[in-house]
């Protein structure tokens, strides 16, 4: 699934419209988020055919000469179920044919003032309550940073808006997808000491796909599997089902090959780090040893994060953010659920307590084997009372005639 987000800073000019049109044609996205369109709702809807020939759109109009948010999508891959908007965001719950599930898509253009950002995040929390179990893709211009490393130049401090963004990401259990081709998304177009650059635009996703997203080659692999797994013949639905089956099989193999045994990998990585640390203490601090220590430490941290994500997914805890050393809590949550799903004591119909595992199995098997069997001693009083209210339209002689076995003479008469 391809999602593109861009603060276009106005779609009033023809050259800017052409750039967006070429972007859609070259990248073939499934969803396109546009911020700061500076267009009314009517103007944006009329412009969609110029930007995306067969695209569909939901948008929020600009306020004066600023603002405006638009969400465009490919109707062949994205099927909207419902949508909601505020002054600064467009939210869309849609069924995606690429992933085969419903996804919550949110396009955001955060206001500059702090009160406006508070209203925006209150709205996003409300949207979350409407679709609590759908994966999130939240993108746009947030007009805030989450740490000082996302800013270069200017005053080095975090404003209340920055702290609000950081806390909201943690509260909503979202993952900040780090950019791969540059850290800053905005600058004041000045040079020297007057230059200020910040990362104001970002993608935030829910942690449903968190473990697999640790490997950046996954999407390329899925594309390869989708191409080579296509059957040579069959209907469109048959081909699609076989492709999903093939990709599922390959994903299981890839998961074992890529992540392996995360617990064993953590032990090995910790031993390597201990060996490097011992060499530094016994020999001396060298540049090569420091590099090796940094490398092994990074591997250990990655293994710890994978272990925490693993137990988090097993525990199905959605209100804690990974990375805060919650592994023990997640592990205990898994143990508690497994304990709740097990049967250690069973009380039978006679009131006897059964504690032995084999006896519990036998009692449960006998109970369900006789649950729907007819009582040989006849129906209960309640059954007889109910049946007495049902009129008897078939006589006893007619019923016996219908229930008797078919004779050979009758069979020959009917067939021949």
Beta strands, then each sheet from edge to edge (+ up, - down):
strand 1: 3-7
strand 2: 31-35
strand 3: 55-60
strand 4: 69-74
strand 5: 78-85
strand 6: 89-96
strand 7: 101-109
strand 8: 135-141
strand 9: 151-152
strand 10: 174-177
strand 11: 186-187
strand 12: 197-198
strand 13: 201-206
strand 14: 346-347
strand 15: 353-354
sheet 1: 1+ 2+ 4- 3+
sheet 2: 5+ 6- 7+ 8+ 13- 10+
sheet 3: 9+ 12- 11+
sheet 4: 14+ 15-
end
